[in-house]
Amino acid sequence: MAKFELKLPKMGESVAEATITSWLKEVGDTIELDEAILEIATDKVDSEVPSEVDGVLVEKRFNVDDVVQVGQVIAVIETEGEDVSDDQPSHAEIDKPKPAVIEQVAQTIVVAKETVAPVSSSDERFYSPLVKNIAKQEGVSQNELDAIIGSGKDARVTKNDILNFIENRGSAKKEEGHVTETIKSVVKTEAQPKPVQAPVVSNGEDEIIEMTRMGKLIAHHMVESVQTSAHVQSFIEADVTKIWNWRKKVKADFMKREGENLTFTPIFMEAIAKALRDFPMMNISIQGDTIVKKRNINLGMAASLADGNLIVPVIKNADQLNLVGMTKQVNDLANRARANQLKPDDIQGGTYTVTNVGTFGSIMGTPIINQPQVGILALGAIRKVPAVIETPEGDFIGIRYKMFLSHSYDHRVVNGALGGQFVKAVKDYLEAWDSNREI
């Protein structure tokens, strides 16, 4: 018999941990390949963790409500065949260092090349058995394998890809650096005790409400974003009278033909995607001191949930969708978000975020950037207001439908000119709407 260590899979570049919400299997239960073992939750989405092997569950490393880091071993499954368990200590063990752990980690420098943990596939990437065997034989770590650019279908890593990597890599330098960072991490963990939470102070008439798990994580990310990015805002008012009248004219036929409710959101998303195509330096992210210019335009769409929290599903390749396709994407993601049916892939890969504060009657807002993106646009409520209308015959006062666009951006990499030009481009696309456009 052999033992397989099931680890918490990767769930996107911005997701580093998850909370165990329930165990679907108990110790001693028989498990089949791809069968769900437990349910987890992040600040973005709830999901199931499937088994990567057939076998029997022999150990659960964590309990319900425990917070687990990506890559930590969460369960042990007994299988038939060769032992595939890791020789390296788990993240849970590193999180709780003992007095002699630093010395033990330092000693691993000598044998670092010989103790590389087996690699595994994840939700984001699949590796064939051949590639896994080569990685195991050649001591290729999970991080190294994940960094290889695959030449196969859907960017899959092929035999030639991993062989070329092995031929050119500087393994000794990378392993030594990895162990050095591990030692630093352990020293830092021992040197910094956990902060003591202050007791809740209230009088006898107050009601004490515990923050939800998602609420705590959102609060943490919001504070982290403000501390990370130099937030600055630009505001502009857009006249959307043409859009208002056009939608009123076509929405019944649109519903009859497409079976979808045509809201303002997909119309605004279309304009924002066009503006991002015009200003690609708004479609970037920051990683340390490096700017990553994104090729795809993936729009995050903030959606409110019944419990008051927010979730941000992502419209992939938004600039390639026509209005019908955009409407179907917006409605599908919004409906599944409210029904708690989003999948991990639905909330990953966003390059720019849009939030509709007008849904709650706000005319403008100063939204917080969704890290590691550099911009977020808030859509204010559409209002019927008196306005000056310029014509060749002169100016006059008329009733128009207008809204404010509030653009928050990261002043570390986006200056006022770019931030202002981008939101002005969105305004121009909205005001140039073709009143005779066919659906």
ChimeraX attribute file (.defattr): number of C-alpha atoms within 10 A of each C-alpha:
attribute: neighborCount
match mode: 1-to-1
recipient: residues
	/A:1	9
	/A:2	13
	/A:3	20
	/A:4	25
	/A:5	22
	/A:6	23
	/A:7	21
	/A:8	21
	/A:9	21
	/A:10	19
	/A:11	22
	/A:12	14
	/A:13	9
	/A:14	14
	/A:15	14
	/A:16	15
	/A:17	20
	/A:18	25
	/A:19	21
	/A:20	22
	/A:21	19
	/A:22	15
	/A:23	17
	/A:24	13
	/A:25	16
	/A:26	15
	/A:27	13
	/A:28	13
	/A:29	14
	/A:30	14
	/A:31	22
	/A:32	15
	/A:33	11
	/A:34	12
	/A:35	16
	/A:36	17
	/A:37	20
	/A:38	20
	/A:39	18
	/A:40	22
	/A:41	19
	/A:42	21
	/A:43	22
	/A:44	24
	/A:45	22
	/A:46	18
	/A:47	21
	/A:48	19
	/A:49	20
	/A:50	18
	/A:51	22
	/A:52	20
	/A:53	18
	/A:54	17
	/A:55	22
	/A:56	21
	/A:57	22
	/A:58	17
	/A:59	15
	/A:60	16
	/A:61	13
	/A:62	16
	/A:63	14
	/A:64	13
	/A:65	14
	/A:66	13
	/A:67	16
	/A:68	22
	/A:69	20
	/A:70	17
	/A:71	17
	/A:72	19
	/A:73	22
	/A:74	22
	/A:75	20
	/A:76	20
	/A:77	25
	/A:78	23
	/A:79	19
	/A:80	13
	/A:81	9
	/A:82	10
	/A:83	13
	/A:84	15
	/A:85	16
	/A:86	16
	/A:87	10
	/A:88	12
	/A:89	12
	/A:90	15
	/A:91	14
	/A:92	16
	/A:93	12
	/A:94	17
	/A:95	13
	/A:96	12
	/A:97	14
	/A:98	12
	/A:99	9
	/A:100	8
	/A:101	16
	/A:102	18
	/A:103	10
	/A:104	12
	/A:105	17
	/A:106	14
	/A:107	12
	/A:108	15
	/A:109	17
	/A:110	9
	/A:111	10
	/A:112	17
	/A:113	16
	/A:114	12
	/A:115	15
	/A:116	20
	/A:117	18
	/A:118	20
	/A:119	22
	/A:120	19
	/A:121	16
	/A:122	15
	/A:123	12
	/A:124	12
	/A:125	13
	/A:126	15
	/A:127	17
	/A:128	13
	/A:129	11
	/A:130	11
	/A:131	20
	/A:132	20
	/A:133	15
	/A:134	15
	/A:135	22
	/A:136	18
	/A:137	12
	/A:138	15
	/A:139	20
	/A:140	23
	/A:141	19
	/A:142	18
	/A:143	9
	/A:144	17
	/A:145	20
	/A:146	18
	/A:147	9
	/A:148	16
	/A:149	14
	/A:150	17
	/A:151	13
	/A:152	12
	/A:153	8
	/A:154	9
	/A:155	12
	/A:156	16
	/A:157	21
	/A:158	18
	/A:159	16
	/A:160	13
	/A:161	17
	/A:162	22
	/A:163	14
	/A:164	11
	/A:165	16
	/A:166	17
	/A:167	8
	/A:168	9
	/A:169	12
	/A:170	10
	/A:171	15
	/A:172	12
	/A:173	9
	/A:174	12
	/A:175	17
	/A:176	16
	/A:177	13
	/A:178	14
	/A:179	17
	/A:180	14
	/A:181	12
	/A:182	16
	/A:183	19
	/A:184	12
	/A:185	15
	/A:186	18
	/A:187	14
	/A:188	11
	/A:189	15
	/A:190	15
	/A:191	9
	/A:192	8
	/A:193	8
	/A:194	8
	/A:195	6
	/A:196	6
	/A:197	6
	/A:198	6
	/A:199	6
	/A:200	6
	/A:201	8
	/A:202	9
	/A:203	6
	/A:204	7
	/A:205	6
	/A:206	8
	/A:207	8
	/A:208	10
	/A:209	6
	/A:210	8
	/A:211	10
	/A:212	11
	/A:213	13
	/A:214	19
	/A:215	16
	/A:216	13
	/A:217	15
	/A:218	18
	/A:219	13
	/A:220	12
	/A:221	18
	/A:222	17
	/A:223	11
	/A:224	12
	/A:225	19
	/A:226	15
	/A:227	10
	/A:228	14
	/A:229	21
	/A:230	16
	/A:231	21
	/A:232	18
	/A:233	19
	/A:234	19
	/A:235	19
	/A:236	15
	/A:237	15
	/A:238	20
	/A:239	21
	/A:240	20
	/A:241	21
	/A:242	18
	/A:243	20
	/A:244	16
	/A:245	12
	/A:246	17
	/A:247	18
	/A:248	11
	/A:249	12
	/A:250	14
	/A:251	16
	/A:252	14
	/A:253	13
	/A:254	16
	/A:255	12
	/A:256	10
	/A:257	10
	/A:258	13
	/A:259	11
	/A:260	17
	/A:261	14
	/A:262	24
	/A:263	13
	/A:264	13
	/A:265	17
	/A:266	21
	/A:267	19
	/A:268	17
	/A:269	23
	/A:270	22
	/A:271	19
	/A:272	27
	/A:273	22
	/A:274	17
	/A:275	23
	/A:276	21
	/A:277	16
	/A:278	13
	/A:279	15
	/A:280	15
	/A:281	19
	/A:282	25
	/A:283	24
	/A:284	21
	/A:285	22
	/A:286	17
	/A:287	10
	/A:288	7
	/A:289	6
	/A:290	8
	/A:291	12
	/A:292	14
	/A:293	14
	/A:294	16
	/A:295	12
	/A:296	18
	/A:297	24
	/A:298	22
	/A:299	27
	/A:300	26
	/A:301	24
	/A:302	19
	/A:303	18
	/A:304	17
	/A:305	14
	/A:306	10
	/A:307	10
	/A:308	7
	/A:309	14
	/A:310	19
	/A:311	22
	/A:312	25
	/A:313	29
	/A:314	24
	/A:315	25
	/A:316	20
	/A:317	14
	/A:318	22
	/A:319	21
	/A:320	14
	/A:321	16
	/A:322	13
	/A:323	15
	/A:324	15
	/A:325	12
	/A:326	21
	/A:327	22
	/A:328	18
	/A:329	18
	/A:330	19
	/A:331	17
	/A:332	13
	/A:333	21
	/A:334	21
	/A:335	14
	/A:336	14
	/A:337	24
	/A:338	16
	/A:339	11
	/A:340	15
	/A:341	14
	/A:342	21
	/A:343	16
	/A:344	19
	/A:345	14
	/A:346	20
	/A:347	22
	/A:348	21
	/A:349	20
	/A:350	26
	/A:351	28
	/A:352	27
	/A:353	26
	/A:354	24
	/A:355	21
	/A:356	22
	/A:357	21
	/A:358	18
	/A:359	13
	/A:360	9
	/A:361	12
	/A:362	15
	/A:363	20
	/A:364	21
	/A:365	21
	/A:366	18
	/A:367	21
	/A:368	24
	/A:369	26
	/A:370	22
	/A:371	23
	/A:372	21
	/A:373	22
	/A:374	27
	/A:375	28
	/A:376	25
	/A:377	26
	/A:378	25
	/A:379	23
	/A:380	23
	/A:381	20
	/A:382	22
	/A:383	18
	/A:384	13
	/A:385	11
	/A:386	12
	/A:387	14
	/A:388	11
	/A:389	12
	/A:390	10
	/A:391	8
	/A:392	5
	/A:393	6
	/A:394	7
	/A:395	10
	/A:396	10
	/A:397	10
	/A:398	10
	/A:399	13
	/A:400	19
	/A:401	19
	/A:402	20
	/A:403	23
	/A:404	22
	/A:405	24
	/A:406	24
	/A:407	27
	/A:408	24
	/A:409	29
	/A:410	28
	/A:411	16
	/A:412	13
	/A:413	16
	/A:414	19
	/A:415	12
	/A:416	14
	/A:417	9
	/A:418	15
	/A:419	23
	/A:420	17
	/A:421	15
	/A:422	22
	/A:423	23
	/A:424	19
	/A:425	18
	/A:426	22
	/A:427	23
	/A:428	15
	/A:429	17
	/A:430	21
	/A:431	15
	/A:432	12
	/A:433	16
	/A:434	12
	/A:435	14
	/A:436	8
	/A:437	8
	/A:438	7
	/A:439	13
